[in-house]
Structure formats: C-alpha cells, structure tokens
Amino acid sequence: MSRGVPEPKLTAMDAMIDKLTGAIFLFQLAVVVVLGSAGNVWKDTEARKQWYVKYDDDEPWYQILVIPLRFELLCSIMIPISIKVSLDFVKSLYAKFIDWDEEMYDKETDTPAHAANTAISEDLGQVEYILTDKTGTLTENKMIFRRCCIGGTLYGNESGDALKDVELLNAVANNSPHVIKFLTVMALCNTVIPIKSPSGQISYKAQSQDEDALVNAASNLHMVLVSKNGNNAEIHFNRRVVQYEILDVLEFTSDRKRMSVLISDSESGKIFLLSKGADEAILPLAYSGQQIKTFIDAVDKYAQLGLRTLCLAWRELGLQEYLEWSRLFKEANSALIDREWKVAEVCQKLEHTLDILGISAIEDRLQAGVPETIEILRQSGINFWMLTGDKQSTAIQIALLCNLISSEPKGQLLYINGKTEDEVARSLERVLLTMRITSSEPKELAFVVDGWALEIILTRYKEAFTELAVLSKTAICCRVTPSQKAQLVKLLKSCDYRTLAIGDGGNDVRMIQQAHIGVGISGREGLQAARAADYSIGKFRFLKRLILVHGRYSYNRTAFLSQYSFYKSLLICFIQILFSFVSGIAGTSLFNSVSLMAYNVFYTSIPVLTTVLDKDLSERTVTQNPEILLYCQAGRLLNPSTFAGWFGRSLYHAIVVFLITIHVYANEKSEMEELSMVALSGSIWLQAFVVTLEMNSFTFVQFLGIWGNFAAFYIINFGISSIPSAGMYTIMFRLCRQPSYWITMLLISGVGMGPVLALKYFRYTYSPSAINILQKAERSRGPMYTLVNLESQLRLDNNATDSISSMPVKKSSVYEPLLSDSPMASRRSVASSSFDIFQPAQSRVPASYPRNIKAS
C-alpha cells in the first residue's frame, strides 16, 4: 500500500542530451533554410545558364521546396538516431557490472548487489544528497534486549544486560505483580508466530525485529509464548500454563505510533488491553494521578545511550465496555469510506487511562563500515539527512556514532522544536538566523527536527524550511512518517538537487520511489524496499563503491559516448554541407546511401561502445580521493561548453577532410565515387585516432574494437569493390594502389589531430586538473598522491601557479576550489571548462545556495 505508482525517472545527463538535441535541431533547421534559399537563388541566377542543367522554364510552384528538402535529407543525420540505442546498450552493461561486482556481495546474507533500473547509472555519479533511514540501514537491525524500567525500578544498569540482572531475576521468581504484567505485555502484545520444532525447541517468526527481541527476552525471563492457534495463545510461566483468548488486535500505524491487543484470561474471564509504543504515544494516556516522571527520565537515559525505547502499558476492561467498543470496531472495519480514519478514531476511544508498566530498551548496533562510508561520501561533497521514526535522543546518539554529525566544538547541533505553530515558527527562525550567520565558518552545522514540528513546517513554513535545507549539509528528522520522508525528498528535488534515498523497510518505499535514485537494503524487514528500489545492496557500506566507482565511471563513459555520437554525425554532415558549395548548392549528396548507412551502423558505432571498459583512474585511486566526484556533480564532462568543443572539433575535422580531399583529387579529375571514398576514409581515420586519444586505459577488447573495426572498414570495402554490380566496382583497389591516397590519409590525420594533441599536451602539462595529477602519479608508478598533498606536488610540477596556491590542504575540510563549482553554484555552468577546476573560489556564488532561492 505504501508503494504506489513510481514516477518515471530522467537522469540529469539525459535531460542535458535532450537540450543539446533540441539545439542541434534548431541549428539543422537554420542550415536547411539558409542553404535551401541559397540553392534556389543559384538555381535561378546561375544554373539555368549552364547547358548541362536542364530546368524547365515553367515549373510548378512547389519546385521551390525541392532543394530545401534535399538539404533536410542531407542534414537529417545531424541528430544521431543511434545515440538512444547505444546509450541503452551501455547502460544495460553498467547495470551488469553492478550485478557482477564481487566486492559488493554480502557473504553474511548471501546477497549480491542488483540493478533493477538500467537507465540511471550515471546519476549515481551526480548524487548531492543522501536521505537515509536509520534502523536496518545504518544499523544491523539485530535487536537485543538490554535494559528496562519496571514500576520505577531500573534493571540492567550495572551489567548492561537486564536478562542477567539478579534483582530482576529475583522479582520474576517472586512473582512480582508489576514484573509479571510487564512480561505478559512483552509476550502477547505482538503479531509473533511461535514455531515448535520436532525436538521441542520454540522459535519465533516476527514482522518486526523489536517484537522478536521482546518475545525472546520474555522467554528468557520464563514468560514463554508456546503457541498461537487461531485466537488462542498459550503461555508457560514458572511451570504454570496460562491460556488467553486474543479478542482483537489494534494494529500499529505511523500516525498512532502504538499497537494494542485485547485479551481475555481463560481462567478468570477478565479482559485486558495490552499496549506498547513510543513514549509520546503511551505516556500521555496514563491514568490520572500516576507518576510518570521516572519513566520519562528512563526514556531520556536510554535514548542517550543510543537504545531504542518502547513504553508498555495495560488496562482492565469491563465486559459491557468491551462489547460496546467491539461493535463500533467492527463497523469501522467494514466501512467503505475513510476506513483507516474511522478505525483510528475507535481505537482512541479504548486506549486511555492506561496503567504504565515500564520502559524497554533495545540495542541495535551499527553495521560494520558505516562511519567510514559516511565520512568518505561527505568528503566527496555529498550531504546527508537521516530520516527515522526513533526518538530524538536515540537518533542523535546514532548520528554521532556514525560520523553523521560532529560533537562540540567541531560541530553544532541546532534544534527545531515546538508543539504550536508559534513555537515552531520561533524555533525555525532562530535556527535559520544561526545558519545564515555561521554559514561561512568552518564549524559543521546540523539541525534536528521532530515529526510534530516537521508537520507544521511542511504545512505553514515550507519556504523558510527550504532555505534552511539549502544552508544545512546535515539534518536529523525524528519521529517522521513515511509520507513525511517522501515530502522531504520532494522538497530537496525542488531545489534542483540530485537525491538518493536508501532504506530497508516497507515504510521507506515512498521515499525510495520519490528520490532520483532509490537504493534498498535487503534486510531483516523483508524485501519491500529492495524490490521497489532502483538498486539493492546487502549492506550500507556498499553504497560507497556504488557511487564512487560505478556511478563515477558510468557518468564519465556516458559523457564521452553521447558527445562522440554527435561528433561523428556532425562530421559527415558538415562534409556534405561543404560539398554543396562546389556542387551548385543543389543538395547533392557526396556519399551514397549504402556508405552512409554503413558509416553509422558499422564503421563508427563499435569503437565507441568499447568506452564501457574505459577507466580514467583506478578504483583504488578513486576511493582514496573521493573529492574528485565533484567533477561529476558539477557536470564538468557534459555541458554546453564541452559540447561546443566537440561541435567545433567536428567542424574543423570536416574542413580538413574536405579541403585536403578536394585539393588532392579534384586536380586529378577523379570520379565522384573515388572522391566520396577518400572523404569517407579520411573520416574513419580521424575517428579511430579520436577514440584512441580519448581513451584513458586500454584492454585487448578496446584495441580490437577500435583498430579491428578500422581494418574491417577496408575489408568490407574491398569486398564491395570486387562485386561488378556494385556501384563501387574496383574503386578501393585503384585507390589503394595510388600513393596519393595514403599521403592524403596521413595529411588528414596529421592536420586534423595535430591541434587536438597540442591542446591536450598543453593542458596536461601546464594546466593540469586534479584528475590529470592523479593520472600522472598512477602512470609514473610513484607515490599515490591524494588531494591532501596534491598542492605540494603541483608546485613541483607547475611552479606553484596562483590558481593552485589557494587550495586548502586540511583533509577533513571539503575541497574548496571544487566546491566553488559544486551543484548549487554552477553545477551545470556553461561557461566553465572541464579543465579549470582550480580556478579561485572568490567572488562566486556560495555553494550552499541554489539557483532558484535568493540568499538573504
């Protein structure tokens, strides 16, 4: 029921490709209009004077559209139709790489990583906010009963294990009334199913790990739930058998934050209401006059220790009261309209004047590697929000343990509390003012808000909270409902952040589906989250590799593949356009249709697909230097600026191919087919060198894909040239016997690639980026530098350029020059080059402000 209908997800890179496609389409229309008009003018002024051009003097009016339509056909390949097919193919491979990654295999649970969504891998490399659940996501979800407070007495404080507390064991042995009631609620107020093995041992199947911990703890204290047959439950306590009839179950909901069970003692016939839930949901229901301060103090004490607390209570009912309530309960359950609301209202009529029995405290340990994972991902510029249903004190303690927040004096935690709108407004205003004042200080600020205040904020003060969300890198949201989790994800998405939500239970499904990327952990709460998510992993620590390795590689590879697809199509199209200037602007094609088809399908598609194996840096270097993920977050490899570079390269290469081909072969009065084949060969040579130059690593598969495909070009054309009925009969044989052909190919390659090589050499040598420096360290097999000591290495290699001297060297701080072009400042800036990441950060928009929110 929580799952709903998932929204279609579009990656930031797909959105950028769509925008670039639209720009190319407009350019295509402009070319068609200009050249079509010019062709009609030349036709009327010059073409009719030529004796070999036979135009009718009386042509119908629609003949004026013929030349523009010819140019439309010539320019139709400007937008590569194959780009979607290529992207879908490589994205499916990215997903397989995740499925096959043995380093993301969880041996403990026999759970491999799995990519259910094959279309959004590159978005993993652009994540800016991670919204995470706590229980089962950051923690193991292995609940262990540690302490309790019964009737005002604290058990387990000295030993840390209430089950071994002598005082509690004596109370059980002496049949203490408060203890017996407390254990009865632990054993019966649940939906646990006991299972007896052939050997007589009893195990329990529970939907909730909390219930499993409570029932097992009660069993260890001799209150053993033996069986549940229909509505009958049997308990063994101190060698005594007690039978109960389960009358009704008031199920737990995120709004009520408690569950209750109505039971009837088969021996005495008395009816009891057993309740357990959050302290704020149970303690206010205590009967008038009961002292609950001891319980409140116990809850606070246990929460500060990071323990999960539940409050247990019960009440005896009269038969008439139960019968009247049962009738209302059945009517509410059979209602067709507003059933949930009516059931909750009826439950509230029964849950009052409770006798508070005590507090249970359950330990849920952190998963291995969680603090290290969060620390590394925060270094990469990713912000964290923890959304949990736990109590505020418990959540804060877990956040401290897992490096989500820092203690004083390094960090400061700001509280947003209140029960009324005025109180919440004042608290929010105070926190927001503090954030504005201290946003420029190195102190790590975070805020914490509970579910009640959050409900008021999202209803009345959403705009102010949005600004707070932008200013804060870390947040803790406590006692939140599944719908509130989804609302928070939606709020961050409205600020143009790329969000990732991770959880393990059914209450996380809405949040997972709402985020740009949903990650589910196959945990102890079932597979609801894993099945609804885009990616499923076995443990939280695998998130580091999923983002830094798979996400970053996917982004880099897709950025090159998409821009190269446009480049190769524009190259052949520009050659056609240039040819029109020497063919009367008539829209005549230089290449035949077979060559154009083979160009897109065979000659240029296979080499670029080998980029799925390309790695600019080793996995070890990437994980040691998480700050380089900021290149991907800032969109440095695919934006209008980088696309303009590929556009210019395609135009330059087209000019080189056409001019050299015309200069060499026009003087030899070659056939049209020979001229076409020379131009096509020059394009294939250039593209082989372009793909080779852009590769960062080489494997045998990549070498075979690029140069094997290059050799296949000649093999295919030699085969076609040997067929008499083909239009290219003997052309390839004649060309390859001419020295001028090979000289032309060498000239095209040298003139075309010379400036590209020179520019790359200059940038790599004299203006290197952080990635270039790390590549140098890898290839020289010298010491492996990190961004902490890159400054000193850059000074040695580059004479301490001014742009690098401003780089901070504190490891714990976020890399300022990178952050200056982080997602909120100019993440998709069109003016910045992909090689100017060391430019000074002064006079730029602060990284914490989005484009659609004005800073105060």
C-alpha angles and dihedrals in degrees: 000000000000093000100073122166112321117230119239110259124222118189122227089244093052089050090052092048089052090053092048090048089054091050092050090049091055090047089050092053090049091052091048093050095045098043093039090054092044090049092053091048092050090046092056096040106035112007095063090056092061114090094212094056107079109196120166114242092220104051123165116255095253091066086085087072096055098082095044089050090051090054090047089057092047092049096042091095091060087093106054108226089193093064093086092048092047093047093048090050096050092042090056087053090050088055091050091051087058092047091049096046106119092189088066093052114113108216094187094063097021089239123148123197114262133195110210093172113055096183106068107050094119090056088067087070092054100049112139103169130037117196110195137185116225112213111070092358103065092012131053094244088226100136118207122185105233113159142002143186115218121181091342095309118117117220128192098024096122102038097029089231119085091194089067096042107122092207092057092045090052091049089053092048091049092050095240105197095222092047093048092051090047093051091045091057090047091053101041109027095085145066095248119144116212116216121197117208123216088259091058098252116138123222128177134228112204135175090214127047089216091060091047091053093048095048092047091047091051089049091053088052090055096259094118122183100214105175147352115204111176105303095346124096127188123204129186114207124174092337091311124117117221123188123205133182115218105220103177140349120219099202125222117258131181090242097050094037091203142073131212137195127203113214136176121212105232092208101048099021092227119147121224134186111217116195136180132171147107117338093242089053097047109030095061087057094061116127117263112277099021113133107233100165091098090055092048090052091048091051091052092047094050092045091054087057090055094250124145111240132206127183117221125203142157143191135195116234132203119238094243092049091051095048092051092047093045090057091054091045093054091048091051092049091052095048116119096202126054091352096161093050093048093048091050091050092051092047090053090057090062102037102078141100089031125178104235107222102181152288128280121207119203127189121224111182126215117258116251113270097015098121092046092047094051092046093052094045091049089053088056090061098260117140123216133218120183114208113189141158092220128107118280096247093049092049093049092050092051090046090055092048094051097046092249091128133016127232124235133321094021094045140024129209119210121201128218107194139151143120098219132051092250093051092048092046093052092046092048092048091050093050093045092051091050091050092051093049098046100034091104094050122095091238114115110238126195134167133215126205132176127225096256094053090041091056090055092045095050090049102042111011104035096133094054091045089052090057089048090051089054094049096046123073094189132038137172117206114189133194091013125161125227091256091052090052090055091047092054091051090050091050093055091046089055087061090058095252121146104236134199121193121196128187143139108216142064091258089064096055097092091049092048093050093046095054125084087244125024121199121188127196116217095228144151093284092069134258100292093110094040092052094048094045131090090229131022126200135175100231138018093242090068088068089079093061093040091058106030098040110023096029096047095044091048092051094048094047095045092048091057096041095051095047093043090052089058091044096056092046093047091048095059091040094052089051088055091049092049090049090056090065090063095040101058095270086275097139094249115164119236091202129054120238094254092056092048092050093047090046093061099032104039115006101051109016101067099053094052092050089065088072087086085081096046119116121183090192133015119261090247092055092047093053091045091052106040091163091079088072085080088077088065095041090053091050091236097155099049120035137109090276096056091040090054087056092054090044090053091046092053091049092048093048091048090053091048093049095045099044096046092045093048093044094052103036104030089065090052090054091233125184120267091247092054092050090050093050093048091052091046092048091051090053092050092049092050094048093049089055093043093054091044092050094048093050114100098191133025132215129173090258091055093047091049092046094052105035096025087056089047090055090045089059091064094040091053093047093046087054093049091046090057093059111092094205092054119095091235098058111162092346097118092046092052094046096049091052090058117087088207090067094057092042089053091051091050092047092050092048094046097045093039099047099031097082091041092053092045092051093048091048092050093049094043093048107033105021107027124173124224089264091053091053092051090048090053091051091050095047094045089050087224127134112322105245123206128200087264093070100023090103094065092045092050091052090055093048101035106029093252100291115210094243092059097043091073093061113116118229101201107121096209094053123085114254103265102199089050093045091052086072093036123135098281099043104046105331092151097026113159095201100061123086122226089243102051099079093127095061114128117273097217120115092020130120110272113259092237096065121082124215096251098051122070115223116237 
